Amino acid sequence: LDVTLINKITKVSDWRILYSALPITLNFARNQLSNMGSLELQARRKLQEFNEQMELQTSEISKFKSDFEKYGIETDNEKRAAILTKRAESEMFNGNTLSAEMLFKQAYDYAPNSSFIISKYAIFELNRNRIHAALEKIKEACNRCTKKNGSFCYTVLSRIMDAQRNNKGKLEALQKALDFDPDNTVLRHQYGVALSKNGKSKEAVKQFTLIIENEQLYNPPRDTLIMALTTRIINFERIGDKQSYEKDVV
């Protein structure tokens, strides 16, 4: 690809990747293969194993069905790519960084326009401390995001902003993530904590209050209510609202 001996083409209709080469290039390659023993056979066998592995089996799809629905993953290629990212994450967890990188690249080749896949790739780069590469990818993902995965994309952006110690950028990313998923109490709590750390305690109190009002509808109370009350107490103390502080403590 680098020296244009072969060309890579992505079909817009179904995002399949095709490769083409000039006849003279193919003839040269064929002649060279004749001197390479069983290389062609091994390569064909590995390709066949890979293709069989990537066939969307019903049993495998069922494992990720909830993720497919949650993030709006619909095409077969994007589903294949999502499964590859899961495998890549497992490889990364086991310390096999090279294998993980190969799988992420394959996933990206399958679904180069998927904001979900690009975001996953950005997380991988962030975990390797390749902040610039992660930022480039997540910017692309955010530009392509949908209603279903926008919150995920901007949450990843907030993590990258945090790694860069860009507090303003982190707050903006979390606010954008909340715009996509306003009922996400975990995300709202993260936003409130970020506001608090940036000296915006009054704004943080508003966020925790929204969570508390919603969580009070549940009986018995959930841990989310306790967390929101605890962080609101901390911020009441910071702004000197002793009355509200004591009321929450009680």
Order of alpha helices (4+ residues) and beta strands (2+ residues): beta-beta-alpha-alpha-alpha-alpha-alpha-alpha-alpha-alpha-alpha-alpha-alpha-alpha-alpha-alpha
